[in-house]
Amino acid sequence: MVLTGLILLISVGVSKQAGLTASLPQNAVPSSKLLVAQTDSLPQSVAQKVRQSVSPQLSVPLRDIKIVSFTRQTWSDGWLGLGGAAESCLQAMVEGWRVEVTNGQQNWVYRTSETANAIRLEPQPLVVALPTNVSQRLLQTVARQVRLPVSRLRVAAVKAATWDGCLGIFKPGQACNKMALPGWQVIVTGGDRSWVYHLDEAANRIAQNATASGSGDELVPSFMPEENKSMLEANVVFQSIVSGDLTGRVTQVTLTNDGVITRFISAPNIRSRPVVVKWLSQQQLKQFQQVLEARRFRNLNDLRYLSSAAFADYPTTMLQATGSTVQYIDLETKNLPLALQQMIQAWKKLSLL
């Protein structure tokens, strides 16, 4: 059976293979706090107020509402950047939070003030259709490559992309034509496996992103929202951020280009100073950078491998290098793509985690 049409959520804007750019929500003011947003703990009082606001507003039982992610923001006005044309509001900078919540089936994003005395729901993303002929060509190609009937395949997610001559798939030593080729990045699932594909706009060129493909046991990847990303400082080579457990603890481990590995821990009402845990020689640093290249880490950019356990206070980890960000739930490490598993092991060994 060939799918005749696919209605999917698409990220607004264009993803680019070269270079990670931070994307701010509409009417948010750039702030240096965004560089460390993931290390700030969301106050329990704010989390509770958001959950209590969601429940009656969207008719969702309070017990089903979980916090997925959060970032600090500085809003441009008293309506948190979401005021309508007919609404008058205080024109002043407002410190606050951007909080993503879920009931396990659907996600919503809320904006709040610092203490959540003001809370507003963001509009839902635009819904668009992947062209029928594109979906047909893609699924037929996937069926041949993974040896499954088309009837067992489905498109789990899609977003627009602008590719280079290699369709945005990095291979060490490979030269790619610098061009702006419009296309798609698509996640396809079938049976107990998932694959990531890059294709041009008409699906005349289709390539599997092997680095990001192969997650098992029904661990289906998804695209990372732009607002969940943060820019790395210029001297950072690699960084991991573990968060999401019951205690609200966030652990950030950072490798800088001078070979220093530091650990920073924060939790509600606790904020430690960065502690140096290891010094690398320049040779060790270079070897790790070679591992990043060999494992093609940049091909994992903008993907997250999360199961429903991520919404039940199990820790998740975000890995970042220049131009690349990927997130996964620790509970499902054995079901991640092999290249990502190898990258995780190399980082743990290097940083003594």
Order of alpha helices (4+ residues) and beta strands (2+ residues): beta-beta-alpha-beta-beta-beta-beta-beta-alpha-beta-beta-beta-beta-beta-beta-beta-beta-beta-beta-beta-alpha-beta-beta-beta-alpha
